[in-house]
Amino acid sequence: MDVCTRKSLIATCSLDRQVKIWNYLDNTCEVSKYFDEYAYSIAFHPSGYFVVVGFNDKIRMLNIYENDLKCFKEINIKRCKEISFSNGGHLFAVANNSTI
């Protein structure tokens, strides 16, 4: 789970293969997307316009559209358990076992 710093949004991922974007002021699910792989980690960009999700075989950067998440970049890093953006959002860090 990760919280957006500039919008009232929370991003969640779980082993049911879904990534969801929640509005915590309205208590509603804004976007829900089912994937074919397990999602292990997620990080919200500070602007609230995209998320980075760690899957079993790669990391995907996803744009948040009206009711959908669209992949615009894939990075081949396997089983990423931790992802975090910098405060400005221009960098993000990925951890896989003991490698950052």
VMD Tcl script that draws the C-alpha trace (Angstrom):
set ca {
  {0.00 0.00 0.00}
  {1.14 3.55 -0.68}
  {-0.44 6.96 -0.15}
  {-0.27 9.82 -2.65}
  {1.13 13.01 -1.12}
  {-0.76 15.53 -3.28}
  {-4.13 13.83 -3.78}
  {-6.48 11.92 -1.51}
  {-5.58 8.56 -3.07}
  {-4.24 5.24 -1.82}
  {-2.81 2.53 -4.07}
  {-3.02 -1.12 -3.01}
  {-1.81 -4.37 -4.50}
  {-2.25 -7.89 -3.27}
  {-1.76 -11.53 -4.11}
  {-5.25 -11.68 -5.64}
  {-3.53 -10.10 -8.70}
  {-5.39 -6.79 -8.45}
  {-4.11 -3.24 -8.23}
  {-6.62 -0.73 -6.88}
  {-6.64 3.03 -6.49}
  {-8.83 4.23 -3.61}
  {-10.15 7.67 -2.71}
  {-9.94 7.81 1.08}
  {-12.15 10.91 1.39}
  {-15.09 9.35 -0.47}
  {-14.31 5.74 0.60}
  {-14.60 4.63 -3.03}
  {-12.51 2.56 -5.40}
  {-11.49 4.82 -8.29}
  {-9.63 2.24 -10.44}
  {-9.37 -1.53 -10.25}
  {-7.22 -3.59 -12.63}
  {-6.67 -7.34 -12.69}
  {-3.28 -8.66 -13.88}
  {-2.13 -12.15 -14.88}
  {0.76 -12.02 -12.36}
  {1.09 -11.46 -8.64}
  {1.78 -7.86 -7.60}
  {4.32 -7.74 -4.76}
  {4.86 -4.01 -4.21}
  {3.54 -0.62 -5.24}
  {4.59 3.03 -5.04}
  {2.56 6.14 -5.84}
  {4.23 9.04 -7.65}
  {3.81 12.23 -5.56}
  {1.78 13.86 -8.36}
  {-0.79 11.06 -8.31}
  {-0.64 10.48 -12.06}
  {1.14 7.12 -12.10}
  {2.25 4.17 -9.98}
  {5.14 1.72 -10.12}
  {4.21 -1.90 -9.43}
  {6.60 -4.78 -8.76}
  {5.50 -8.05 -10.32}
  {7.05 -11.52 -10.34}
  {9.17 -10.98 -13.46}
  {9.41 -7.18 -13.91}
  {8.52 -3.71 -12.68}
  {5.84 -1.83 -14.56}
  {5.21 1.89 -14.59}
  {1.49 2.48 -15.01}
  {-0.35 5.68 -15.98}
  {-3.62 6.27 -14.16}
  {-6.40 7.10 -16.59}
  {-10.12 7.61 -15.95}
  {-10.98 3.97 -15.17}
  {-7.85 2.09 -16.20}
  {-4.14 1.62 -15.63}
  {-1.96 1.61 -18.76}
  {1.62 0.35 -18.82}
  {4.11 2.76 -20.38}
  {7.45 1.30 -19.19}
  {8.72 -2.13 -18.09}
  {12.00 -2.82 -16.28}
  {13.31 -6.38 -15.90}
  {13.81 -6.70 -12.15}
  {12.36 -9.87 -10.62}
  {10.36 -10.22 -7.40}
  {10.68 -6.64 -6.19}
  {9.41 -6.49 -2.60}
  {9.98 -2.76 -1.94}
  {9.55 0.33 -4.14}
  {9.67 3.95 -3.06}
  {9.71 7.32 -4.83}
  {11.91 10.22 -3.78}
  {10.17 13.25 -2.27}
  {10.23 15.11 -5.59}
  {9.24 12.04 -7.60}
  {12.16 12.29 -10.04}
  {13.77 9.06 -8.73}
  {12.58 5.79 -7.31}
  {14.38 3.02 -5.47}
  {13.75 -0.71 -5.87}
  {14.83 -3.46 -3.48}
  {15.22 -7.12 -4.44}
  {16.50 -9.32 -1.57}
  {19.69 -7.48 -0.49}
  {20.14 -5.48 -3.73}
  {18.91 -1.89 -4.09}
}
mol new
graphics top color blue
foreach p $ca { graphics top sphere $p radius 0.5 }
foreach p [lrange $ca 0 end-1] q [lrange $ca 1 end] { graphics top cylinder $p $q radius 0.2 }
display resetview
